[in-house]
Structures are given as C-alpha cells and as structure tokens.
C-alpha cells in the first residue's frame, strides 16, 4: 500500500497531465492550481507521518521534559532570590 504522500503526488501528476493537455487557459490554470495543492498536501502528509514516528515522539517528550525542568529551576532560583 502506498503512503498518503505518494497517493497525493499521483493525484498531482494526474492534474498536471490534464493541465498540460487542456485547450483553454482557464482549464490549464485550474488544473495547475489543483496539482500544486495536491503537492502541498503531500508535503504536509510527509510531515505529519514523521510526527507520528515513535523516535520523533520520544524526542519531543524529552524536549518537553527538559523545558519543564528549566522552568522549575527558574522558579527555584527566583524563589531563592526573594528569601
């Protein structure tokens, strides 16, 4: 089974073929825009698929934990400065 981005790119290619074969400028423009939008969707699908990967999620959780630690340390320093 192909990925979402591969399916979207296939749709973009079909739209581009219709645009290239179109007889009117309006049809060319319409299908050219559709092809571009399918390509943008493919890029977005790649990005969201990467976000869903376990290794990346672990990195995101780790970064979130480090930010929480930094915030807590800052609060402790601020509290100590007022004592």
N, C-alpha and C positions, 0 to 999 in steps of 0.2 A: 504494500500500500504506500502511495506517495505521501509526502508531507503536505501540510497545508500550503506552505510557501511554493512547493513545486506545482500544486494544482492551480494556485493563483497565477503563477508565472505562465502556465499553459493557457489560462484564460487571457492573460495579457497578450500572448503571442497570437491567439485567435483574433482578438480585437485589432491587433496591429495588421494582420493579414487582410482583414476586412477594410481597414483604413487605407491600406496601400492599393487595394483593388477598387475602392469607391470611385464613382463617377462625379460626385458633386463635392464641393469644398465643405459644405455643412456636414455631410456624412463622414468625410475624411477627418474633420475636426472632432466630431462626436466620438468616433471610434478611437481616435488618437488619445483623447482625454480618458476614455474608458480603459485603454491599455495602460496609461500612466497610473491611473488609480488602482488597477489590479497589481501593478508593480509595487506601489506603496503598501498595499495590503500584504504582499509577500514579504516585504521588509519587516513590517510590523509583526507578522506571524513568526518570522525567524527570531525576533527579539523576545516575544512572549514565550516561545518554545524554550529559549535559553534560560529565561527567568524560572521556568518550571523545572530545570535540571537540578538534581539533588546537590551536586557540588556547588552550584551557584547559591542555592538556598542556604547552605551551610556558611558560605562566605558572608551572605547578607546578615544572617543571625549573629555571626561573630562580630561583624562591624557594629551591629545594633547593640550588642552586649558591651563592646568597648566604649561606645558613646555613652551608655548608661553609667559605666564605671567612671568615665571622665566627668560626667555631670555630678555624680555623687562625690567625687574627690573635690570638685569645685565648691560644692555646698559645704563640705567639711572644712575646707580652707577658709571660706567666708565666715563660717560659724566660729572657727578658732580665732579669727582676726577680731571678732567682736567680744571675745571673752577676756 
